[in-house]
Amino acid sequence: MATLSDFDAADYLDSPEMIAAYLRTAFEENDAALIRTALNDVARAKGMTAMAAESKITRQALYKALGPNGNMTLETLLNVLRAMGVRLSISG
């Protein structure tokens, strides 16, 4: 019998284009929990320690902000996105 491993999106976020497409799709859904999960996936793919240093947010605060009950500020969101190498853009 075959053993299946759990799917982890972070394992597939290995290029700037893939990260941008993944985050774009999450933001298009307008679902805070989905966006938070996507940001968490990208942060894990890039490495939480590196993300914390790049975003100038403590590692503990980053885990809390991107966790299931996280509710980050706009400033934290922008710092995290900048550390991920993406920009927030609005279109109508």
C-alpha positions as CSV (number, residue, x, y, z in Angstrom):
1,M,0.0,0.0,0.0
2,A,1.4,3.4,-1.0
3,T,2.0,6.0,1.7
4,L,1.0,9.6,0.8
5,S,2.7,12.6,2.3
6,D,1.0,15.8,3.3
7,F,0.9,18.5,0.6
8,D,2.8,21.6,1.5
9,A,2.6,24.5,-0.9
10,A,5.8,25.9,0.4
11,D,7.6,23.1,-1.3
12,Y,6.6,24.4,-4.7
13,L,7.2,28.2,-4.2
14,D,10.7,28.2,-5.6
15,S,10.7,31.2,-8.0
16,P,9.6,34.8,-7.9
17,E,7.0,34.1,-10.6
18,M,5.5,31.2,-8.7
19,I,5.4,33.2,-5.5
20,A,3.7,36.2,-7.2
21,A,1.1,34.0,-8.9
22,Y,0.3,32.2,-5.7
23,L,-0.1,35.4,-3.7
24,R,-2.1,37.1,-6.5
25,T,-4.5,34.2,-6.5
26,A,-4.9,34.3,-2.7
27,F,-5.5,38.1,-2.8
28,E,-8.1,37.8,-5.6
29,E,-10.2,35.6,-3.3
30,N,-10.6,38.5,-0.7
31,D,-10.4,36.0,2.1
32,A,-8.2,37.1,5.0
33,A,-7.6,33.5,6.3
34,L,-6.5,32.4,2.8
35,I,-4.2,35.4,2.3
36,R,-2.7,34.8,5.7
37,T,-2.1,31.1,4.9
38,A,-0.6,32.0,1.5
39,L,1.8,34.5,3.2
40,N,2.7,31.9,5.7
41,D,3.5,29.4,2.9
42,V,5.7,31.9,1.1
43,A,7.5,32.9,4.4
44,R,8.2,29.2,5.1
45,A,9.4,28.6,1.6
46,K,11.9,31.5,1.9
47,G,12.8,30.6,5.5
48,M,11.2,32.2,8.5
49,T,14.5,33.4,10.0
50,A,15.5,35.1,6.8
51,M,12.0,36.6,6.4
52,A,12.1,37.9,10.0
53,A,15.4,39.6,9.4
54,E,14.5,41.0,6.0
55,S,11.1,42.3,7.2
56,K,12.6,43.7,10.5
57,I,10.0,41.7,12.4
58,T,11.0,39.3,15.2
59,R,10.6,35.7,14.2
60,Q,8.1,35.2,17.0
61,A,6.0,38.1,15.8
62,L,6.1,36.8,12.3
63,Y,4.9,33.4,13.3
64,K,2.1,35.1,15.3
65,A,1.1,37.5,12.5
66,L,1.0,34.6,9.9
67,G,-0.5,32.1,12.2
68,P,-4.2,30.9,12.1
69,N,-5.3,33.7,14.5
70,G,-2.9,36.4,13.1
71,N,-4.2,39.8,12.4
72,M,-1.3,41.9,11.1
73,T,-1.2,45.6,10.7
74,L,-0.9,47.2,7.3
75,E,2.7,48.1,8.1
76,T,3.5,44.5,8.9
77,L,1.9,43.3,5.7
78,L,3.9,45.8,3.6
79,N,7.1,44.8,5.4
80,V,6.4,41.1,4.8
81,L,5.5,41.6,1.2
82,R,8.7,43.7,0.6
83,A,10.8,41.0,2.2
84,M,9.1,38.4,-0.1
85,G,10.1,40.6,-3.1
86,V,6.6,41.4,-4.2
87,R,4.5,44.6,-4.4
88,L,0.9,45.1,-3.6
89,S,-0.9,46.5,-6.7
90,I,-4.6,47.5,-7.2
91,S,-6.5,47.2,-10.4
92,G,-10.1,47.8,-11.2
